[in-house]
Amino acid sequence: MSSALDQFCGSPFWNASLLDRPDPDLTVCVERTALVWAPLGFLWISSPWHLAALFRRRVCEPQLSKLYMWKQIIAGLLLLTAVAGLAVTLGEDYGPSSDRETNGTNPAVLYTNPVLFIISWVLVMLCQEGVRRKPGQVDSGSLFLFWLFLVTCEVFSFQTILRDALRRGEIEDLPRFCLFYISFGLQVIALILSAISDIPPEDVEEVEKNPEKGASFLSRITFNWFNSMVVKGYKRPLVQEDLWELKEVDSTQSICQAFEETMKWELMKARQRLKKRQRTAGQKANQKAETLQNGMAKGVSQDVLVMEETGEKKKKNKKKDDEKKTDYPKSWLITTIAKTFRWVLIESAVFKALQDLLSFASPQLLKLMISFTRDMSIYEWNGYLYAVALLLVTILQSLFLQQYFQRCFVLGMKVRTAIMAAVYRKALVVSNDARKESTVGETVNLMSADAQRFNEVTNFIHLLWSCPLQIGLSILFLWLELGPSVLAGLGVMVLLVPINGLLATKSRTFQMENMKFKDKRMKIMNEILNGIKILKLYAWEPSFETQVQEIRDKELKVMKKFAYLSSVSTFIFAAAPALVSVVTFAVFVSVSPSNVLDAEKAFTSISLFNILRFPLAMLPMLIAAMVQTSVSRKRLEKFLGADDLDNKVQHDSSFDTAVSVCDATFAWEKDSNAVLESVSLDIKPGRLVAVVGAVGSGKSSLISAILGEVHTLKGYVNIKGSVAYVPQQAWIQNATLRDNILFGSALEEARYQEVLKACALEPDLELLPGGDQTEIGEKGITQWVK
């Protein structure tokens, strides 16, 4: 391989003596092959992503910007330099002034590289056009990395050619010398231009609403686009108007739509698994019944069989009651979250893996630096190389870590938003049978406490595999440094695992108990707030206050126990790294007199122990969060997996009536008695109909039947068109009367006045001193706003 490259370059590919001196250098062959082909290979691998945009159907032709034109001009000039380089080589070998006997033929690399550069510059121009055609894309991270990679590699050729010219006192190959430095200058300019975002004129307004949309690659990886918000917050307190608009992918509508679509399929699969499990249980029950009948046929004692049958029936009845309360589609919520946000999970996992691997490079570089200071025979440039490598590794590690955290926190926000929206939508359509099992307080807890649990655990979800990876790599490198002595520290960590398991199991019990108390407290608080007038009228405040306080005291006792367990777990694992390092060093020194704990081993081992401290400290918190999330997962799966309203209301436009009910019987629950029987009703379009009757006669049930909120046991209901429903308990925003009428829509004065007239609000507005600017507060309390 080396001889082939030597012949290809016309010079030796590798010469170790060039590095064994105070002023190291690489061979010309390496600079012309490896340092050229590596960045070009990166460009060729990443180019299909941009070239695909050239073949997509364009909605509108984007405008040509000055920045785009300069990028294409620079790429075109680089193309000309590559063509000129190829022409110089052809002229030397086949031109009229060539002397083959004296000069010989040029090596193949002088033909290959110009051709590769010609193809690559054409590819760059096509990629830049593809970036321009992609909607919403202002630059390309892969192109920026290509230019950075190329310029960095060309620096070696830059200094080699310059040093050779200074050493000789003259320029031996003037055409190639000039072409190289012209090309290098153009590459530096291209690198600078690639770091600037190219915002289309039509997207300027959107960028002003959210600067992240117009941030360049460098700005995104360093979060420079957020600096304006930080400066504004430093100067004065931020208000809601200062916040930027969210990106479309981060909006609640986009998140919920993707989550609902995935949840639909996963929930359907879970229900199929549940039905299969129920069929299997029914088959087992039938087999037991057949066994019982066979026993009777064989003459077994009738009394014994009756006793067994009675016992079996009791067990079955109890099991059925338990199944009604606890049997629901399970193990689908985690899968739904993983499939909905899989790309964010994959990106954050890649960044976390790179950061973990780079964290173990720092101790090895530190070891090399310590050995450099101890060995005076090593050349000085090695120390500079180790220092620069340590700096670059630290910078890359920080960049990867911050990108990982940013994506994980965005993921937590999206998961929390999706769960809250799913619970809210489910609360609107859940069946009456399932509604009995979930009170208003429990539903509120699902949207607040349980959704927050998922937010917290998804922020650190990758620690499930990252912590074991870091622990394993730390033990591996410690083994290489200290040998079998590291098993003593490993034994200490293994002994701590059962302790943590016991604490986690106990914490899960406390968490489940705490959630029950919290649901109970929220339920009674809602009842108190809904009936506050009656409580004040009969002076029942002390009685209800005592009930709430008793529940709260029980809740605080459980929380105190949970806090004690968490503190013990945190203390054990916070002290674990120090304990492990002390035990390991003690065993290493005492095992053999030849084991010397010098600076190189000590500092490297301490660095590895510091890396080990993070996963060991995070494990107890992660396990506790997983335990809490498992409880919340079951609660959410039970609520979201419940049956929806069986809405059998028809919307047939061929009917000549607006509302038609034909011999219908309705019930609030499937297995309960009917609340309305044999109801027939026809309402013509344009009619005003009032339903009157005594309390409990079924007026509200009739309205609920028309809306499809009760079970239709017989007959049918048909509604021509859509329905607008105003409930008895109106939901009013804490805003002005005008805002409650507009409800977020833009003000159209003519239509607004038409609505006021249609609703007969004009006389009421005249009675209010503030008119439609009267602010409506809690429980309808109004306040004049100037």
Secondary structure by P-SEA (a helix, b strand, c coil): caaaaaaaaccccccccccccccccccccccccccaaaaaaaaaaaaaaaaaaaaccccbbbbbcaaaaaaaaaaaaaaaaaaaaaaaaaaaaccccccccccccccaaaaaaaaaaaaaaaaaaaaaaaaaacccccccaaaaaaaaaaaaaaaaaaaaaaaaaaaacccccaaaaaaaaaaaaaaaaaaaaaacccccccaaaaaaacccccccaaaaaacccaaaaaaaaaacccccccbbbbcccccaaaaaaaaaaaaaaaaaaaaaaaaaaaaaaaaaaaaaaaaaaaaaaacccaaaaaaaaaaaaaaaaaaaaaaaccccccccaaaaaaaaaaaaaaaaaaaaaaaaaaaaaaaaaaaaaaaaaacccccaaaaaaaaaaaaaaaaaaaaaaaaaaaaaaaaaaaaaaaaaaaaaaaaacccaaaaaaccaaaaaaaacaaaaaaaaaaaccccaaaaaaaaaaaaaaaaaaccccaaaaaaaaaaaaaaaaaaaaaaaaaaaaaaaaaaaaaaaaaaaaaaaaaaaaacaaaaaaaaaaaaaaaaaaaaaaaaaaaaaaaaaaaaaaaaaaaaaaaaaaaacccccccaaaaaaaaaaaaaaaaaaaaaaaaaaaaaaaaaaaaaaaaaaacccccccccccccccccbbbcbbbbbccccccccccbbbbbbcccbbbbbbbcccccaaaaaaaaaccccccccbbbbccbbbbbccccccccccaaaaaaccccccaaaaaaaaaaacaaaaaaaccccccccccccbbbbbcc
